[in-house]
Amino acid sequence: MEWLSQRCPLPSAAQGWPRPGRGTLLLVLTLAVLMYPLLRGLALQLHSALTGSYIPGTSSMAFINCLNEQIAKDIARAIMDKKLAAQVNILPKSSALYFWKGELEESTEILLIVKTRTSKIGELSNYVSKTTFSTHPWVSRSHKHRYGQ
């Protein structure tokens, strides 16, 4: 071992310090493993904040407007049955204002707030648009154009 210290001498400031032993290396390795989830989460948040993008695996919310409470409950149950969300909140009636064929319209709607993973947003969107437009009679051809379908 002396041949190593002769070939690779330590700088004079480091000669007074003992070399790290197995315990120190084990402690550093353990701390690195335990800190990984925290550091990964911070890195994802920093990336998201700097780029303005979402990373699959992070949380997202989707908003779905429904004509009445029964339709809202049906859609919420179907989303939960398919495991497309962690939680769905059904908010009470709210007023909606929108332009339709050049005129200001007003209606009441029930709002669903769907809490899910960002990676499931595409599947959720496809499922809701296919399900609502095919199973609920209140969605007419004009509604499909209104909602961009």
C-alpha positions in Angstrom: 0.0 0.0 0.0 3.0 2.3 0.6 3.9 2.0 -3.1 0.5 3.7 -3.9 1.2 6.6 -1.7 4.6 7.0 -3.2 3.3 7.0 -6.7 0.2 9.2 -5.9 1.1 11.5 -3.1 -1.7 13.4 -1.4 -1.6 17.2 -1.4 -0.1 18.6 1.8 -3.5 19.9 3.0 -5.1 16.4 2.8 -2.2 14.5 4.5 -3.6 15.1 7.9 -7.0 13.6 7.0 -7.6 9.9 7.3 -8.7 8.0 4.2 -12.4 7.2 4.2 -13.2 3.7 5.5 -15.9 1.3 4.6 -18.3 2.8 7.2 -18.0 6.2 5.6 -18.5 4.9 2.1 -21.5 2.9 3.3 -23.0 6.0 5.0 -22.6 8.1 1.8 -24.1 5.3 -0.4 -27.1 4.9 2.0 -27.8 8.7 2.1 -27.6 8.8 -1.7 -30.2 6.0 -2.0 -32.5 7.6 0.6 -32.2 11.0 -1.0 -32.9 9.8 -4.6 -36.8 10.2 -4.5 -36.5 13.7 -3.1 -33.8 14.8 -5.6 -35.8 13.2 -8.5 -39.0 15.1 -7.4 -37.1 18.4 -7.2 -35.5 17.8 -10.6 -38.9 17.1 -12.2 -40.4 20.2 -10.7 -37.4 22.3 -11.8 -37.6 20.9 -15.4 -41.4 21.5 -15.5 -41.0 25.1 -14.3 -38.2 25.9 -16.7 -39.6 24.3 -19.8 -43.3 24.8 -19.1 -44.0 21.1 -20.0 -45.3 18.2 -18.0 -43.4 15.1 -17.3 -45.4 11.8 -17.6 -46.0 10.4 -14.1 -46.7 13.8 -12.6 -50.2 14.9 -11.6 -52.7 16.7 -13.8 -56.3 17.8 -13.6 -59.0 17.6 -16.4 -62.2 19.6 -16.4 -65.3 18.1 -17.9 -68.6 20.0 -18.3 -71.8 18.0 -18.0 -75.4 19.0 -18.8 -76.9 17.6 -15.5 -75.9 15.8 -12.3 -77.0 12.3 -13.5 -74.7 12.5 -16.5 -71.9 13.8 -14.4 -72.2 10.9 -12.0 -72.3 8.4 -14.8 -69.2 9.8 -16.4 -67.4 10.0 -13.0 -68.2 6.4 -12.2 -67.1 5.2 -15.6 -63.8 7.1 -15.3 -63.2 5.6 -11.8 -64.2 2.1 -13.0 -61.6 2.3 -15.8 -59.0 3.5 -13.3 -58.3 6.6 -15.4 -58.3 8.9 -12.3 -57.4 8.9 -8.7 -60.3 11.1 -7.8 -63.3 12.9 -9.5 -64.9 15.9 -7.9 -68.5 16.8 -8.9 -69.1 20.5 -8.4 -72.7 21.8 -8.3 -74.4 23.8 -11.0 -72.7 26.7 -12.5 -73.6 29.2 -15.1 -71.7 29.2 -18.4 -71.6 31.9 -21.0 -70.4 31.2 -24.5 -70.8 32.4 -28.1 -72.8 30.1 -30.4 -73.5 31.0 -34.0 -72.5 34.6 -33.2 -74.8 35.1 -30.3 -74.1 35.1 -26.6 -75.7 32.0 -24.9 -76.1 31.1 -21.3 -76.6 27.6 -19.8 -76.1 25.7 -16.5 -73.5 22.9 -16.3 -72.1 20.5 -13.7 -68.3 20.6 -13.6 -66.2 17.5 -13.1 -62.7 17.9 -11.8 -60.7 14.8 -12.7 -57.4 14.3 -10.8 -55.1 11.9 -12.7 -51.5 11.3 -13.9 -50.4 13.3 -16.8 -49.5 10.1 -18.6 -53.2 9.1 -18.6 -54.6 12.4 -19.9 -54.7 11.2 -23.6 -56.5 8.0 -22.7 -58.9 9.9 -20.4 -59.7 12.4 -23.2 -60.3 9.7 -25.8 -62.5 7.7 -23.4 -64.7 10.6 -22.3 -65.2 11.9 -25.9 -66.1 8.5 -27.2 -68.3 7.6 -24.3 -70.2 10.9 -23.9 -70.8 11.4 -27.6 -72.1 7.9 -28.1 -74.1 7.3 -24.9 -75.7 10.6 -24.0 -78.5 11.7 -26.3 -78.1 15.4 -25.3 -74.9 15.6 -27.3 -76.0 16.5 -30.7 -74.0 17.2 -33.8 -73.9 20.9 -33.0 -72.5 20.2 -29.5 -69.7 18.2 -31.1 -68.8 21.1 -33.3 -69.1 23.5 -30.3 -66.6 21.4 -28.3 -64.2 21.0 -31.2 -65.0 17.3 -32.1 
